Amino acid sequence: MRIIRKTVLSAFGVTQLVVLAAIASAFFFAYTPWQWSRLKEEIIRTYPDVNHIDAPSLERWFATAKTDLTLKEPVLLDVRSPAEFAVSHLPGARNVSVADGPEAMLLLTSPESWKSELENPVVVYCQAGIASAEVAERLTRVGFQRVQMLDGGIFQWANDKRLLVDSKGATITKVHTGGSQFTGLLKRAMRSAEK
């Protein structure tokens, strides 16, 4: 009788484990899209006046600017930490601090040229969008007319397998997560081993 009981309990236990694994998988695969959409809603609600640009549009902008000399490339500002920037960033980006003002970001060089510099296109990005939205809003408030934040930040850019470079200019596929609360939005294969 004990042997039968162990077999029945074992089969029952295996069935429950399979059901739990299926439920956990469903939650895991559903979590990321839900989180991205929730994050984007939060950014729009908190920073309603900030303009956005998605990764495909930014990529097209750079490609078009290479052939159309009348189209000005945007200044790319990466507002992550220097350690995160060193691991990988978008080609041509400048690393600036979230706390920097336009002069420290080298966006405003002299009072005589400020009028024309305020018209320069600027795209700001961070890990997933919160810090870049804050900086984009601040730049808009001081008079910059063409500021946008990159939707999804470098995490979405990397998830889409777009071009990234390291501090030496070499192509790389990994991104430093920086201990971000949004690390789960970056695909595991794209995460750097840097801590």
SULNOR-V680737 format. One record per run of one state. SS is the DSSP state (~ for helix, > for strand, _ for the rest). FROM is the first residue (numbers start at 1). LEN is the number of residues. If there is no record, write none. Layout:
ss-><SS & SS>
from-><FROM & FROM>
len-><LEN & LEN>
This chain:
ss-><_ & ~ & _ & > & _ & ~ & _ & > & _ & ~ & _ & > & _ & > & _ & ~ & _ & > & _ & ~ & _ & > & _ & ~ & _ & > & _ & > & _ & > & _ & ~ & _ & ~ & > & _>
from-><1 & 2 & 47 & 51 & 54 & 55 & 68 & 75 & 79 & 82 & 88 & 89 & 90 & 94 & 96 & 111 & 118 & 122 & 126 & 130 & 142 & 147 & 151 & 153 & 160 & 164 & 166 & 171 & 173 & 175 & 176 & 183 & 186 & 188 & 191 & 192>
len-><1 & 45 & 4 & 3 & 1 & 13 & 7 & 4 & 3 & 6 & 1 & 1 & 4 & 2 & 15 & 7 & 4 & 4 & 4 & 12 & 5 & 4 & 2 & 7 & 4 & 2 & 5 & 2 & 2 & 1 & 7 & 3 & 2 & 3 & 1 & 4>
